[in-house]
């Protein structure tokens, strides 16, 4: 895809459903009694991988134009898959599903694409093994493919070295099959979609500070899940509205869960003009419409406990920082090294290629903003968030930018480029 400086973006936009919540709705629906109805489900490649895996374990899942229907078979109703479970590019599917599979009475294998097979899975192998699970990295390097032999599990209190919703959720899901209470403590609170949804399906969940506990063997019952718009997808349009002069965009029905709204807090610190309208709540998840207007941004410091609330938005936040006046410092973001790509290195490299003044750091970067960005040829490295972030950088910068492997946006936002064009017309 090729991009040039954009005219003002105007209009309303309803973004795709939240990826994290869509994954979890399928998983919990499958291990609940009865039917779960999911509206505004994200039909991106990652979430479709989750559907595919559960179909291979005997769960009937209907895909209608307006909803997904998961016909659950209860906590112990999954069947042994006849083939390897392929998660595609989805780290969420791989890590959360490992927790469910660890407590089954059958063996299974998990694999994924070339990117997934490089991502660290020891972070879930370790706590699951402490619970008594039989789970191993087949290549022996802590990465997928994984071989899992379902076993009786023991409840533990796991002190997680990283603030990761995927790690926390994996352990909590395994805790459903344990013999006693399972607890997870994190350095900082990560996104809490699993806790909220588990509670709404009937699990006994307690939260105190950075510790979450789950009681074993609950009766989970199918629910109606209304998936809010994904704030991680909204982030690109928030950035575009703020950076492109004359823009005004109303983004409808965005999830503003406090464990996910870090980008809104950073935008306020940078001086952004964003109005939060029409706040609502469903199943514990907060939603709102966001009215975004072009703003003169200033640099800020992003570090510590806010990082887990905006980890996926950091690439586009770095783009905003390049256009802001003053210096932005990003720290404590080493988690970006183990995403779909090494996002820290790629962000720094691509910003420099476009003319930004940016210095890398082991856990982040320093961006001295206000220097005009110019067109370049950039490789997405098959990372959807890199592709979308630098599309926005190109539309706010000068000259022509070409993004290679740009179709990777289908992982989370298949209509991203079409929605951008619509706001330009």
N, C-alpha and C positions, 0 to 999 in steps of 0.2 A: 504494500500500500504506500502511496505517496501523499504527502501532506504539505500544504503551504499555509501562510498566515490567514487566519480566518476572519470573516466578517462577524459582527456581534451575533451571539447565540441567543435566541428568543423562543419562549414557549414553555409548554408543560411536558413532563416526561414521567412515565411510570417504569421504573427499572425492574429487572428480573428479581425473582424471589431469592431470599437469603440462602446461600450455598450451604452454610453450616447447619441451618435449621432444616433444610430440605433433606440432607443426608440423615439427620437424626430422626426425622419423621418416618422415613422408610424403615430404619433399623428398629425403632421402638414399636412401630406398627406391626412389624413382622413377628416380634416376640411377645405381642399382647394378644389377649382374647378378643375376637370380634374384628370388625372392619374399621380401619382408620381412613378418613377422607382428608386429603391434602390439597388445598387450593393455593394457587400462585407458586406451585412447585417449580424450582429451577430446572429446566430441561437442558442443562449443559452436560458436556461429556462426563464430568466427574460424578454428578448425581445419577446419571444413567448407568454408570459403572456399579453404583451401589444397588440399584434395582436389579441389574443383571446378576450380581452375586447372590442376592436373596432368592431370585427365581431358581437359580441352580440348587438351592437348598429347599425347594418345594413350596415356596410362598407364591401364591397367586397375586399378581399385581396388575391392575387394569390402568391403562393410560387413556383418559378421555380428554377432550379439548379443554375442559374447565377444571378437571381435578384428577388426582391420582388416588386409586382405591387399593389399599393394602389389606389383604384378607389374612389376618394374623392367626397363628396357631399356638400362641402361648409361649411361655418362657422356655419350655422344653419340647417345642413342636418342630424345630428345624430338622431336616433330613440330611444325611451325609451327601455331599456333592459328588457327582460321578466324574467331574473334571476339575482341574485347577481353577481356583477363583481368581479372575483377572480384574484388578482394580484400575487398569489403565494408568492415568496420570494422578490418581487421587490418593494423596497421603492420608486424608481423613478416613476414606474407606479402609485403607490398609490398617491403620492404627486402631480405629474404633472396632472394626470387625474382629481384630485379633483378640480383643477383650471378650467379645461374645463367644467366639469359637473356642477359647481356652476352657470354658466350662461345659462344653457339649460332651456327648457320649460317643463321638466319632472323630476320626482324623480328617484333616483338610490341609490344603496347601494354598498359599497366597502369592501371587506374582503381580507384576505391573510392567509399564513401559520402561525404556532405558533410563529415564530420569528417576522414576520411583526406585529402580534397583540400585541407585547411588545414594538414596536418602537414608539417614540414620534411623534404624529400627531398634537398636539396642535400648533406646529410651523407653520402649514398651516391653521388650524382651525381659529386661531386668525386673521391673515390678511384677510382671506376670509370673516369672520364675519364682519370685519370693512367695507368691500365693500358691505355689505348687504346680503351676502349669508346665506342660511339656511343649516348649516352643523353641525352635532353633532357626538360625540363619543358615540356609542350605549352603551358600558359598563360604560360610564361616567368617564373614567380615562384618557382621552386625547389620547387614542389609538384606533386602528381599532377593530371591524368593524365601518365604518362611514356611516351615513345616510345623503344624500344630496337631498334637494328639490331645483331645479333650480329656480332662482329669477332674476329680473332685478338688475344689479350691478352698483355701483357708483365708479368712479375712485378715488384713494387715493394716497398719498405719504407715503409709508410704510418704516419705519426705522427698518430694520431687526436687531435683536440682535445677529444673527449668520451670518457668511459668508457661505451660503449654496446655491449651484446652484439649488437644488431641491425647496427650499423655493422661491427663486427669480423667477424661471421658473413658478412655480405654480401661483404666483401673476401676472406675465406678461401674462400668458395664460388666466387667468380670465379677465385681462384688455382688451383683445380682445372683450369681451362681455359687457364692462362697458359703461357708458354714457359720459365719459370724460377721459382725460389723466390719466394713471396710472404710478406711479414711485416707484422704489425700491432703497433704499440706504443701502449698506452693510458696516460692519466695514473694510473689505478688499475685493478686487475683487475676486469672485469665478469664476469657469469655465463658459465660455460665449457661449457655443454651442447653447443655445436657442436663444440668440440675433442674432448670425450670421445666423442661419437657418431661423428665423422669417423674417429677412431682405431679404434673398434670395427668400423667398416665397411671398414677397410683402408687409410685414408689415412695418410701419413707426417706426423705433427704433432709439432712441438717447442715446448716452452714454457720460457721463461726470464724470470723476473721478470714484468714487464707486457708482454712481447713474445711473440707466437705466430707460428710459421711453418708453411707447408704446402708440400709438394712437388707439382708438377703431374702431371696425367695418371695418377692412381692406378687400380688395379683395385679398384673398390668391389664388395663382395659383400653380398647381402641378408642380414639378421640377424633374430633374434627380439628384439624390444624390449619390455621390461616397463616401462611408464610409471609412475613413482611418483606418489603423490598430490601435488598442487600446493601448495607451502607458501604461495603467495600466496592461495589459497583457504582454506587452514587458518588463515591469519592472523585472519580474522573470528571464528572459533570460539575461537582462542586468546584474543583480546581479550574475547569474551563470557564465557568461563570465568573469566578473571581479574577482570572488572568486576562481574559479577552475583553478589551474595552467595549463598553456599550451593552454588555450582556446582562440578561435577566432571565433566570431559569427557575421554574417551580418544579421541584422533584417530589413526586407524590408517594405517600405510604412507605416511608423509609424506616427501617428498624433503628431505634436510638437506644437500645439496651445500654445501660451505664458501663457494662464491661466491653462495649464495642464503640463508644462514641468519642474516643480519643481524638479523632480527626476534627470533630466539631470544637473541642476544647483548644486544640492547636490553632485552628483557624481563628477563633476569637482572640487568642493571644497574639496572632499576626495582624489583627485589625480588620478581619473579614466582616462584610455585611451579609449576615445570614439570619433570616427570621425563621423561628420554629413555630409552625401553625398546626392546628387540628390534632393535638396530641390525643392518643387513644392507647388502650391496653387490651391484649388478648393473650390468655394463657401465660400471664406474667411478662410478656414481651411488649415493650413500649414502641409505638410508631408515631410518626409525625410527617407533615409535609415541610419541605425545606425550600424557602425562597432565597435564592442566591443572586447577588448583584455584584457587578465588577467593583473591585476594591483595590486601593493602594496598600500592599502588604508590607510588613516589616519583619525582620528576623526574630528568632526566638530560640530557646533552649528546650530540647525534647529529650527526656531521660527518665530513668527510674520506673516507678509504678505505672506511668501512663503508657509505656512501650507495649505491653501485652494487649492494650485496648486499641492499638492502631498498627499492629505489626504488618498487616497486609497493605495498609495504606501508605507506608513509609516511602515507597518509590514515588508516588505522585506528590507526597508532601515535600520530598527532596526537589521535585520539579518546581513546586510553588516557591520554595526557598531560593531557587536560582533567580527567580524574577523579583523577589522581595528586596527592599532596601535593607542594608545591614547584614549582619552575620547570623546564620542559623547553625547551631551545634546539635548533632544527633549522637547520643551515647546509648550504651546498653542494648544495642540492636544486633548483637552477634548472631541471633536466631535467623537473621536474613541470609546468613551464609549457607543454610541448609534447607532452603525452600526449593521451588522448581528449578532454580538456578542459584548461583552465588550472587544474590541480588546486591549485596554491598558493593562488590567489585564492579558489577555491570553498571549500576547507577553512577558510580564515580567515573567510570570509563566513558559512558555515553554523554554525561553532562560535560566532561572535558572536550569530547569531540564536537559538541555544539558550542563550545566557547565559554563555558561557565568556569568560575574560579572555585575549585573544590579540592579539598585535601582529604585523603583517606585516613581513617583511624582504625585500630584493631576491632572496635565495636561500633563503628559509625562513621561519621564524616563531619567536616566543617565546610560550610557553603557560604561564600562571601557573595551575596546577591547583588542584583542590579545591573549586571553586565549583559548586554544583548546576546541572545542565543541565535545561532544561525544554522541553516540546514546541514544535514549530514546523512550518510548511509549507516543505519544502525541495525544490528541483528537482535531480534527479540530473545534469542537462545531458547525458543519455544516456551517462553515464560509469558503467560497471558498478562500478568500485571506490569511487566516491563513494556510489552507492546502497547498497552493502553496508556500508560503513563507518558511514554515518549510521543505518542500521537498527540496528546495534549500539549506537550512541550513544543512540538512542531507547529501546532495551530496558534500558539501564542508567540512564536519566534519569527525569524525572518528567513527567506529563502525556501528551498524545497528539501524536505526530509523524506527519505525512503526507509521504511521499516521492513526488514526481511523476516520471513516466517511469521507474517502478521496474522495468519488465520488461526493461530493458537488461542485467540480470544474466545473461541468456541467452548473452551474448557469451562468458563464461568459466565460469558456474556455473548451469546451467538449473534445478537443484533446490535452490537456496540457501534460498528461503523455506520449502519443504517440510521441509528438514533442520532449520531453526531450530524449526519447530513440533513436529517429532518429539522434539527434546530437551526441550521444555517439557512434554510429556505424561507 
